[in-house]
Amino acid sequence: MRMRFTVHRVPFVVCLLIASVVAGLPGPGRAAAPSGAVTSPVSPRMAGSPRPPAAQAIVVRPQAGKGDVLAVSAGIPFPPGLLRDATLLRIVDAQGHEIPSAIVPLLQWHTGAGGVRAVRAQFRAAAGTYYFVLGAPHAAAIPAWPYAPGRTGSPSAALATLTPQWLAASLIAGPQSVATSDEPYARYVDAQFRWARTLPTADTTAWLFDRPSTLFKAYVRTGRADYLDAAEASYRWYMAGIKRDGVPASPSCAGGWMPSGKPCDVKYVYIEPILLAMALSGDDTMHDAATVAAMADLWDSGGWNGAPGPYRHADDYFTERLAGLGLIQTVAAYELTGDARYRERIDARIGWLEQQQRHNPDGLGDDGSWRNSWNVHENDRGGADDMRGASPWMSENIVDGLWHAWLVTKDPRIPAMITGFGRYLERYGWIDPALLVPPHDWRNGCSGPQGQIAWYWSSSQATPAALMKIQESEGWYSDGHTVELGLPVAAARYFETDARQAAALTKRFAAIASSYAPSCAAIADTLRRFNWNNRGAGVAQWMMAQPAGAGVAPPSRATPTAVSP
């Protein structure tokens, strides 16, 4: 039996990738199918069954307990429009024999072509390699079991990983490129993971900037079991700390994170890892609808920061971190639920940022930044020597939020907002090398003489002397944030249609690679550095592989109809 499907309004390059993955065709950097699977009892192979596609492999590794038959729970994400009926998904061995399994849909696409976004597949089998295939009806169904016993309890449990080719093509973390073995950024993440791997339960600041999502995204690009295992452990520990009672507003702050002792501090409230955990590990046990609503509504109330809203006055309280993280989590709430309230909040947050960027109430014009007050930013309202400007690395959070929103909404305001900041960053954000002379280099020597460093606080209005004063007091080694600044550079290039500007961004991104040096990756003085460097930086590798301006190219018309195996 063959099932036909059509994917609508998906970028053509993504359609080609999806088609090649589904068809099991070879592609650049694609790993060969692992071999040596040992299966549990299976049904007879269907006559004429094709060889299972290599990119649709599920590698099962022992994780807990003892015994040859493992209880496997695998999260399997799908791109838009590919899977509409989960009964047409089967688990098979290397010979195409169907293995009895339970297939539970967990997520739906609420945008684009729709369809099932992720399922949990459960089966019992020995360690080895299995496959998921689409098309024929699921003939060997078994009852599902609760996720947690299938992951950590008895009978023997397993860790199930997918190929990075499939994970990247699924768009569960947006478009991603598969990390090659010689990719400098992938080696940087690997080196950082050596000190970041241990679950940091004693340091609550190590969770700032969303440790679970950072690890899940590293798994998407690599398919590495150790990344997935660390992501799942981090996710479950993080979610166990979410406050479930009360109302989602200060001082009660339901939906806040308790381990920090500050549940009203919304910068620790992350909804995105719920989406990723369901899709990548099949874990639906750490949340319910009320928990998601409380977390989203706490962001809407602002916790102890007060309700977010338009930037109406030059002395309004504003931080790029809160604005960016709030947008990311609101997008995640919409992706999880499809709730129209969250879609409206996304639109509102984009509008606030656009107005602040284009029509700042300070009357100083549009320089591309989300200009605000240095003194208010640093909780010194009314202090002397205020400076209108923006934090380059904190603004990365806004660009990340706008990128998430773009993937869901295709809001026409977003490309110009991102390119506007990219131009600002290129003109005002990076410290001129001529200023990097002893005793005011400010860089860590790990990145070498060509290492890039952005101002701790940047401004289109201030003198170099004023900027250097802040840099001297606050900004030593602010090049620890250079890696994540690859995202605003790459995102601006992705939407940039001016050839000169695009060339400057391409050159800048190449220079950022100096910060991927092993000696930079080894710096572990602040555990949350792993999160702030990498939560959003992986997609920059994909962006830089696209032509400059690709993000604003005319949308493709009807895309090819693909055929499942």
C-alpha positions in Angstrom: 0.0 0.0 0.0 1.3 3.5 -0.9 0.2 6.7 0.6 0.5 10.0 -1.2 0.9 13.3 0.5 1.4 16.9 -0.5 3.2 19.5 1.5 2.1 23.1 0.8 4.0 26.4 1.2 7.1 24.9 2.5 10.4 26.3 1.2 11.6 24.4 -1.8 14.9 23.4 -0.3 13.1 22.0 2.7 10.8 20.0 0.4 13.8 18.5 -1.4 15.4 17.5 1.9 12.2 16.0 3.2 11.7 14.1 0.0 15.2 12.6 0.0 14.9 11.6 3.7 11.5 10.0 3.2 12.7 8.1 0.1 15.9 7.0 1.9 18.1 8.5 -0.7 21.8 9.3 0.0 22.7 12.9 0.8 25.7 14.9 1.7 27.0 14.0 5.1 24.4 11.3 5.6 25.5 8.4 7.8 25.0 4.9 6.7 22.3 2.9 8.4 23.6 1.3 11.6 23.6 -2.5 11.5 23.4 -5.4 13.9 19.9 -5.0 15.1 18.6 -7.9 17.2 14.8 -7.9 17.3 12.0 -9.2 19.5 9.4 -11.4 17.9 8.0 -9.7 14.8 5.3 -10.3 12.2 6.3 -11.8 8.8 7.8 -9.4 6.4 5.2 -8.0 3.9 5.8 -9.2 0.4 7.6 -6.6 -1.6 8.6 -4.5 1.4 11.3 -2.0 0.5 14.5 -1.8 2.4 13.9 0.5 5.4 15.2 4.1 4.7 18.6 4.6 6.5 17.6 8.1 7.6 14.6 6.7 9.4 16.6 4.5 11.8 15.9 4.3 15.5 19.0 3.2 17.4 18.1 1.6 20.7 20.6 1.6 23.6 20.3 0.0 27.1 19.5 2.7 29.6 18.3 1.1 32.9 17.7 -2.3 34.4 18.8 -5.7 33.2 17.7 -8.1 30.5 17.7 -8.5 26.8 14.2 -7.1 26.0 14.0 -3.4 26.5 11.0 -1.1 26.9 11.6 1.5 24.2 9.9 4.9 24.1 11.0 7.0 21.1 9.9 10.5 20.1 9.6 10.9 16.4 8.9 14.4 14.9 7.5 15.0 11.4 7.6 18.0 9.0 4.3 19.7 8.1 1.9 17.7 6.0 3.8 14.5 6.0 1.8 12.4 8.5 -1.9 12.9 9.0 -2.9 9.4 10.2 -0.7 7.9 12.9 -2.1 4.4 12.1 0.0 4.5 8.9 3.2 4.5 10.9 5.0 1.2 11.7 8.1 0.1 13.4 10.1 -2.5 11.5 13.5 -4.3 11.8 16.3 -4.2 9.2 14.5 -6.8 7.1 11.2 -4.9 7.0 9.4 -7.1 9.5 6.9 -5.1 11.5 7.4 -5.0 15.3 4.4 -4.8 17.6 4.2 -1.2 18.8 2.1 1.5 20.3 2.0 4.8 18.3 0.6 7.8 20.2 0.3 11.2 18.5 1.6 13.9 20.8 1.8 17.1 18.8 0.0 18.7 15.9 1.2 21.3 13.4 -0.9 24.5 13.9 0.7 26.3 10.9 1.4 25.5 7.3 0.2 22.2 5.9 -0.8 20.9 9.3 -0.7 17.3 10.2 0.9 15.3 13.1 4.0 17.0 14.3 5.3 14.3 16.7 4.4 10.8 18.0 5.7 8.6 20.7 6.5 5.1 19.4 6.7 2.3 22.1 7.9 -1.2 21.5 9.8 -4.0 23.3 13.0 -5.2 21.7 16.7 -5.9 22.2 19.3 -3.2 21.7 20.0 -2.5 18.0 18.7 -0.6 15.1 15.1 -0.4 14.0 13.2 1.8 11.6 9.9 3.7 11.3 8.2 3.6 8.0 5.1 5.3 6.6 2.4 4.1 4.2 1.0 0.7 5.2 -1.6 0.4 8.0 -0.2 -0.3 11.5 -1.0 -4.1 11.8 0.7 -5.1 15.1 -0.6 -2.7 17.7 0.0 -3.1 21.4 -1.2 -1.1 24.4 0.8 2.0 25.3 2.4 2.4 28.7 3.2 5.5 30.8 6.3 7.2 29.6 8.3 7.3 32.8 8.4 3.5 33.4 9.3 3.1 29.7 12.3 5.4 30.2 13.7 4.7 33.7 11.9 1.9 35.3 11.3 -1.9 35.0 11.3 -3.8 32.7 14.7 -2.8 31.3 14.4 0.6 29.6 16.2 2.1 26.7 17.3 5.4 25.1 16.2 5.7 21.5 17.8 8.1 19.1 17.0 9.2 15.5 19.3 10.3 12.7 20.2 14.0 12.5 19.1 13.9 8.9 15.6 13.1 9.9 15.6 15.4 12.9 16.8 18.4 10.9 14.3 17.8 8.1 11.4 17.5 10.7 11.7 21.2 11.4 11.0 20.5 15.1 13.6 23.1 16.0 13.1 25.1 12.8 15.4 24.5 9.8 18.7 23.1 10.9 21.8 21.7 9.2 23.3 18.4 10.1 26.6 19.0 12.0 29.5 17.4 10.2 32.4 15.9 12.0 34.7 18.7 11.0 32.3 21.6 11.7 34.1 24.1 14.0 30.9 25.1 15.8 29.9 21.5 16.4 33.4 20.8 17.9 32.9 23.9 20.1 29.6 22.6 21.5 31.2 19.2 22.1 34.1 20.7 24.0 31.8 22.8 26.1 29.6 19.8 26.8 32.5 18.1 28.5 32.1 20.5 31.4 28.4 21.3 31.1 27.2 17.7 31.0 26.8 17.1 34.7 23.3 18.1 35.9 23.9 21.4 37.7 21.3 21.0 40.5 23.4 23.0 43.0 23.6 26.2 40.8 20.2 27.5 39.7 21.8 30.2 37.6 23.1 27.4 35.3 19.5 27.0 34.0 19.2 30.6 32.8 18.8 30.9 29.0 17.1 27.4 29.0 19.5 24.5 29.4 17.1 21.8 28.3 16.3 23.4 25.0 20.0 24.0 24.3 20.7 20.3 24.8 17.7 19.2 22.7 18.8 21.4 19.8 22.3 20.0 20.0 20.8 16.5 19.7 18.8 17.6 16.6 21.9 18.6 14.8 23.9 15.6 15.7 21.6 12.7 16.7 24.0 12.1 19.7 22.6 9.9 22.4 24.6 11.7 25.2 23.0 15.0 24.2 19.5 13.5 24.2 20.1 11.8 27.6 21.4 15.0 29.2 18.5 17.0 27.6 15.9 14.6 29.0 17.5 14.6 32.5 17.7 18.4 32.5 14.1 18.7 31.3 12.6 16.5 33.9 14.6 18.2 36.7 13.7 21.6 35.4 9.9 20.9 35.0 9.8 19.3 38.5 10.5 22.8 39.8 7.6 24.5 38.1 5.0 25.9 40.6 1.6 24.3 40.0 -0.6 26.2 42.5 -1.8 29.7 42.8 -2.4 32.3 40.1 0.1 33.3 37.3 0.8 36.8 38.6 2.9 38.3 41.4 3.1 37.6 44.3 1.7 34.0 43.8 3.3 33.3 40.4 1.9 29.9 39.4 4.0 28.7 36.4 7.2 30.1 37.9 10.4 28.2 38.7 10.8 27.3 42.4 14.4 26.1 42.7 15.8 29.6 42.3 13.6 30.7 45.2 12.2 33.4 42.9 9.1 32.0 41.1 8.1 35.5 40.0 11.3 35.9 38.0 10.0 35.0 34.5 13.4 34.9 32.9 13.6 31.3 34.3 10.2 30.2 32.8 10.7 28.2 29.6 7.9 26.6 27.6 10.0 25.6 24.5 11.6 22.5 26.2 8.1 21.1 26.7 7.6 21.1 22.9 11.0 19.6 22.3 10.8 16.9 25.0 7.5 15.7 23.6 8.8 15.5 20.1 12.3 14.2 20.7 11.9 11.8 23.7 8.1 11.3 23.7 7.9 12.6 27.3 4.4 14.0 28.0 4.4 13.4 31.8 5.9 16.6 33.1 3.2 19.0 32.1 -0.5 19.4 31.5 -2.6 22.0 29.8 -3.0 24.0 33.1 0.8 24.1 33.6 1.4 25.4 30.1 -1.3 28.0 30.5 0.2 29.1 33.9 3.7 29.5 32.4 2.4 31.4 29.4 0.2 33.6 31.5 3.0 34.4 33.9 5.0 35.7 31.0 1.9 37.8 30.1 1.7 39.2 33.6 5.4 39.7 33.8 5.8 38.3 37.3 7.6 40.7 39.5 8.7 42.8 36.5 5.2 44.0 35.8 3.2 43.4 32.6 5.0 43.7 29.3 3.8 46.2 26.8 4.8 49.0 24.4 7.9 51.1 25.0 6.1 54.4 25.4 8.5 56.6 27.4 12.3 57.0 27.2 12.6 56.0 30.8 10.4 52.8 30.6 12.0 49.7 32.1 13.2 47.4 29.3 15.6 44.6 28.9 16.4 42.8 25.7 16.5 39.5 27.6 12.9 39.7 28.9 11.6 40.9 25.5 13.3 38.1 23.6 12.7 35.3 26.0 9.1 36.3 26.4 8.5 36.2 22.7 10.2 32.8 22.4 8.0 31.3 25.1 4.8 32.8 23.7 5.6 31.2 20.3 6.3 27.9 22.0 2.9 28.1 23.9 1.2 28.6 20.5 3.1 25.8 18.9 2.0 23.4 21.7 -1.6 24.4 21.8 -2.7 26.3 18.7 -4.5 28.6 21.2 -5.6 31.9 19.4 -4.8 33.9 22.6 -1.1 33.1 22.2 -1.1 34.0 18.5 -2.5 37.4 19.4 0.2 37.8 22.1 2.8 37.0 19.5 1.5 39.7 17.2 1.4 42.2 20.0 5.0 41.5 21.1 6.2 41.9 17.5 4.3 45.2 17.3 5.9 46.5 20.5 9.3 45.7 19.3 8.7 47.2 15.8 7.5 50.5 17.3 10.4 50.7 19.7 12.9 50.1 16.9 11.3 52.4 14.3 9.7 55.1 16.4 11.6 55.2 19.7 10.0 57.7 22.1 13.4 59.3 22.7 13.0 61.0 19.4 16.5 60.0 18.2 15.4 58.1 15.1 15.7 54.5 13.9 19.2 53.2 14.2 18.1 49.6 14.1 18.5 48.8 17.8 15.9 48.5 20.5 17.3 51.6 22.1 16.7 52.1 25.9 18.3 53.7 28.9 21.5 52.4 30.3 20.7 53.6 33.8 17.2 52.1 33.8 18.6 48.9 32.3 21.0 48.7 35.2 18.4 49.7 37.8 19.9 53.1 38.4 16.9 55.2 37.3 17.8 58.9 37.6 21.5 58.2 37.8 24.1 60.5 36.2 25.6 60.1 32.7 22.8 58.1 31.2 23.4 56.6 27.7 20.8 55.7 25.1 21.8 52.4 23.6 21.4 48.6 23.6 23.2 45.5 24.7 24.4 43.6 21.6 24.4 40.2 23.2 21.2 40.7 25.1 19.6 41.7 21.8 20.4 38.3 20.4 17.5 37.1 22.5 15.2 39.4 20.6 16.5 38.2 17.2 16.0 34.6 18.4 12.4 35.5 19.4 11.7 37.2 16.1 13.1 34.1 14.2 10.8 31.8 16.2 7.9 34.1 15.4 8.8 34.2 11.7 8.7 30.5 11.5 5.2 30.5 12.8 3.7 33.7 11.4 5.7 34.8 8.4 4.9 38.3 9.7 6.1 40.7 7.0 7.4 43.1 9.7 10.1 40.7 10.9 12.7 40.6 8.0 13.2 44.4 8.2 13.5 44.3 12.0 16.2 41.7 11.8 18.2 43.3 9.0 17.8 46.6 10.8 19.5 45.2 13.9 22.1 43.4 11.8 23.1 46.8 10.2 23.2 48.4 13.6 25.4 45.6 15.0 27.8 45.9 12.1 28.1 49.7 12.5 27.8 50.3 16.2 28.0 46.9 18.0 31.5 45.6 17.4 34.5 47.2 19.0 36.9 48.7 16.4 40.2 46.7 16.5 42.0 50.0 16.7 40.7 50.4 20.2 41.8 47.0 21.3 45.2 48.0 22.6 46.8 47.5 26.0 45.6 48.0 28.7 42.2 48.1 27.1 42.0 44.9 25.0 39.0 43.5 27.0 39.2 40.2 25.2 40.1 36.8 26.4 43.2 35.7 24.6 41.7 32.4 23.6 40.3 33.7 20.3 43.6 35.1 19.2 44.5 38.4 17.6 41.5 38.2 15.2 39.0 37.5 18.0 35.8 39.6 17.7 34.3 41.4 20.7 31.1 43.5 20.9 30.6 46.4 23.3 29.0 45.4 26.6 26.7 48.4 26.0 26.6 49.9 22.5 25.2 53.1 21.2 24.8 55.1 18.0 24.7 58.3 20.2 27.6 58.0 22.6 31.2 58.9 22.2 33.9 56.2 22.1 35.1 57.5 25.5 31.7 57.0 27.1 31.4 53.5 25.6 34.9 52.7 26.8 34.1 53.8 30.3 31.3 51.2 30.6 33.4 48.6 28.9 36.2 49.2 31.3 33.9 48.8 34.4 31.5 46.1 33.1 32.7 44.6 29.9 35.9 42.7 30.4 35.8 39.5 28.5 32.4 40.3 26.9 33.7 38.3 24.0 32.3 35.3 25.9 29.1 36.3 24.1 30.6 36.4 20.6 29.4 32.9 19.7 25.7 33.6 20.2 26.1 36.8 18.2 26.5 34.6 15.2 22.7 34.3 15.2 21.8 38.0 14.6 24.6 38.2 12.0 23.5 35.1 10.1 19.8 36.0 10.5 20.4 39.5 9.1 22.3 38.0 6.1 19.4 35.5 5.5 17.0 38.5 5.0 19.5 41.0 3.6 19.0 42.1 0.0 21.7 44.7 -0.2 24.8 43.0 -1.6 27.3 45.3 0.2 25.6 44.7 3.6 25.4 41.0 3.0 29.1 40.8 2.1 29.9 42.6 5.4 27.8 40.1 7.4 29.4 37.1 5.6 32.8 38.5 6.5 31.8 39.1 10.1 30.4 35.6 10.6 33.6 34.1 9.3 35.5 36.2 11.8 33.3 35.0 14.7 34.7 31.5 14.1 37.8 32.6 16.1 35.7 32.2 19.2 35.1 28.5 18.4 38.7 27.8 19.5 39.1 24.9 21.9 40.7 27.1 24.5 37.5 29.3 24.4 35.3 26.3 24.7 37.2 25.1 27.8 36.2 28.3 29.8 33.8 27.0 32.4 33.7 29.8 35.0 30.0 30.4 34.4 27.9 27.3 33.8 25.1 29.2 32.0 27.6 30.2 29.3 26.8 26.8 27.6 23.1 27.9 27.3 23.6 31.5 26.3 26.2 30.5 23.6 24.2 27.7 22.1 20.5 28.0 22.6 20.0 29.9 19.3 23.4 29.6 17.6 23.0 26.3 15.9 20.5 27.6 13.3 23.1 30.2 12.2 25.0 27.3 10.6 22.0 26.6 8.4 21.3 30.3 7.7 24.9 30.8 6.4 24.5 27.9 4.0 21.6 29.7 2.3 22.0 32.5 -0.3 22.0 36.0 1.2 18.5 37.3 1.1 16.9 33.9 0.8 14.5 34.7 3.6 12.7 37.3 1.5 12.7 35.4 -1.8 9.3 35.1 -3.4 7.5 32.0 -1.9 7.6 28.9 -4.1 4.4 27.8 -5.8 3.0 24.3 -5.6 5.6 22.0 -4.2 6.2 18.5 -5.5 4.0 15.7 -4.3 6.1 13.1 -2.5 5.5 9.5 -2.0 6.1 7.6 1.2 7.9 4.3 1.2 
